[in-house]
Amino acid sequence: MFSHIMVGTNDMQKAKAFYDAVLGSLGHKPGVIDEKGRCFYFTKTGVFAISKPINGESACHANGGTIGFTANSKEEADAWHLAGLENGGACCEDPPGMRDGVTGKYYLAYLRDPDGNKICALHQVG
């Protein structure tokens, strides 16, 4: 369904360090910065990107929005969460743990990135 997701940042180096750490904990390579200063993380299933807003205004987070990243295990989700905290992220929502969903059980870990975007690592348990 999605080709890519892009979030805004006010500090590219800080955001890149954060996403290199959290996405690296899920097995992804560091982001690649293009000639326009945008940072891209390429995967088999899509692209995640960070960029300073092209309109020149400050980046802000989407109230009510969450971007979820797939984790292959509870341990991987916990490593993702710790990497985020160690690289400028902040806890939000409940602590990492099990949740019941409409399609089964999930292990979820939530963070806010350095620009306030809400992100999540999700491992579907059953």
C-alpha positions in Angstrom: 0.0 0.0 0.0 2.7 2.5 0.9 5.7 3.4 -1.2 7.3 5.6 1.4 6.9 7.5 4.7 8.6 10.8 5.3 8.8 12.8 8.6 10.1 16.3 9.1 13.0 17.2 11.3 14.5 20.4 12.5 18.0 18.9 13.1 19.0 16.4 10.4 22.1 15.1 12.1 20.3 14.5 15.4 17.4 12.8 13.6 19.7 10.7 11.4 21.7 9.5 14.5 18.4 8.6 16.2 16.9 6.7 13.2 20.3 5.0 12.4 20.2 3.6 15.9 16.5 2.5 16.1 16.3 1.2 12.6 19.8 -0.4 13.0 18.5 -2.4 15.9 15.9 -3.9 13.6 18.6 -4.9 11.1 18.4 -1.9 8.6 21.4 -0.1 7.2 22.2 3.5 8.1 20.3 6.2 6.2 21.7 7.7 2.9 21.6 11.5 2.6 20.8 12.7 -0.9 21.9 15.9 -2.7 19.0 17.8 -1.2 19.9 16.9 2.4 17.1 14.3 2.8 17.9 11.0 4.5 16.5 7.7 3.1 16.3 4.2 4.6 15.6 1.7 1.8 14.0 -1.7 2.5 12.4 -4.5 0.4 9.0 -3.3 1.6 9.3 0.4 1.3 11.2 3.6 2.1 11.4 5.6 5.3 12.8 9.1 5.0 13.5 12.2 7.1 13.7 15.8 5.7 13.7 19.4 6.7 10.3 20.8 5.6 10.6 22.2 2.0 8.4 25.2 2.9 11.1 26.5 5.2 8.9 26.3 8.3 9.7 24.3 11.4 8.9 20.6 11.4 6.2 19.5 13.8 4.7 16.1 14.7 1.3 14.8 13.7 -1.0 14.8 16.7 -2.8 11.4 16.6 -0.3 9.9 14.1 2.0 6.9 14.7 4.5 5.3 12.4 5.0 1.6 13.2 8.1 -0.5 12.4 8.1 -4.3 12.3 10.1 -6.1 15.0 10.9 -9.8 14.6 10.8 -10.5 18.3 10.1 -9.0 21.7 13.8 -8.7 22.3 14.2 -6.8 19.0 11.5 -4.4 20.0 13.1 -3.9 23.4 16.5 -3.2 21.7 14.8 -0.7 19.4 13.2 1.0 22.4 16.6 1.2 24.2 18.4 2.5 21.1 15.8 5.2 20.8 16.1 6.3 24.4 19.9 6.3 24.2 19.8 8.5 21.0 17.5 11.3 22.0 14.0 9.6 22.0 11.5 9.8 24.8 9.1 7.3 26.2 5.4 7.7 25.4 2.3 5.6 25.8 2.6 2.6 28.1 5.9 0.8 28.7 6.9 -1.8 26.1 4.7 -4.9 26.6 1.9 -7.2 25.4 -1.3 -5.7 24.0 -4.5 -7.4 22.7 -5.4 -6.3 19.1 -8.2 -7.1 16.7 -6.0 -9.6 14.9 -4.2 -11.1 17.8 -1.6 -10.3 20.4 1.2 -7.8 19.9 4.3 -6.7 21.7 4.5 -3.0 21.3 7.1 -0.4 22.2 6.5 3.4 21.7 8.8 6.4 21.5 8.8 10.0 20.4 11.7 10.8 18.1 13.8 14.0 18.8 11.2 16.0 16.8 8.2 14.6 18.6 7.0 12.1 16.0 5.4 9.1 17.6 6.9 5.8 16.5 6.3 2.2 17.5 8.0 -1.2 17.2 5.5 -4.0 16.7 6.0 -7.7 17.0 2.9 -9.7 16.2 2.8 -12.7 18.7 -0.3 -14.5 17.7 
